[in-house]
Amino acid sequence: MQNNQKATAPRRNQIVKRFGTPDETVGSLNDPRLQSESGLRFNEKWIYRNPCGEASRPRERIVYWQRYDFLAAFRVEQDGRRIPESPGELLAPFRGSGHG
């Protein structure tokens, strides 16, 4: 991760404040085993199902972590497309609750 990304990368507590606790967690903060998906090597993945309050009505949001470090986030649209979300997009204010 580049220095400018690290400075703007969301923290775990910011994501929880924004979206609530994930509906599913794959891996663990303390699990040293790395997994690969979508070109990323991560040890923890948070899945939010049916996030609401968003214009596109995505079916999922996935957030990838390498221990405490944010790696990437994707919004999964109803048609299955995975749309990358920048830290700014991820933390931008919106109306409604995080998921439900």
C-alpha positions, -999 to +999 in steps of 0.1 A: +000+000+000+014+034-009+018+061+017-009+083+004-034+054+004-024+045+040-032+080+052-067+079+037-075+042+042-105+036+064-100+020+098-120-010+110-140+011+135-149+036+108-163+008+086-183-006+116-196+029+124-207+034+088-222+000+080-226-018+113-212-052+120-207-075+090-233-101+082-204-126+076-167-126+084-143-149+066-109-153+082-098-134+112-077-105+123-054-128+142-053-156+116-020-155+098-032-176+069-036-155+037-064-161+012-066-149-024-096-135-042-101-108-068-063-104-071-060-096-034-042-115-006-060-109+026-066-126+060-100-113+067-131-104+046-162-087+058-195-093+039-225-070+042-256-084+025-283-062+010-268-028+020-296-002+019-299+035+015-280+034-018-292+043-053-279+011-070-294-012-043-263-035-043-267-071-032-235-071-012-205-050-001-172-068+006-144-053+026-109-069+026-083-066+054-047-076+060-048-076+098-056-039+107-049-025+072-077-019+048-070-034+014-100-029-008-138-027-009-163-038-036-200-032-041-216-062-057-245-050-079-277-070-084-263-083-118-231-096-101-208-069-112-181-060-086-176-023-085-144-011-066-150+015-040-124+041-030-119+049+006-137+083+000-167+066-016-168+040+011-170+066+039-191+092+022-223+101+041-255+085+029-291+083+040-305+052+056-290+024+076-259+004+067-276-029+058-307-048+064 
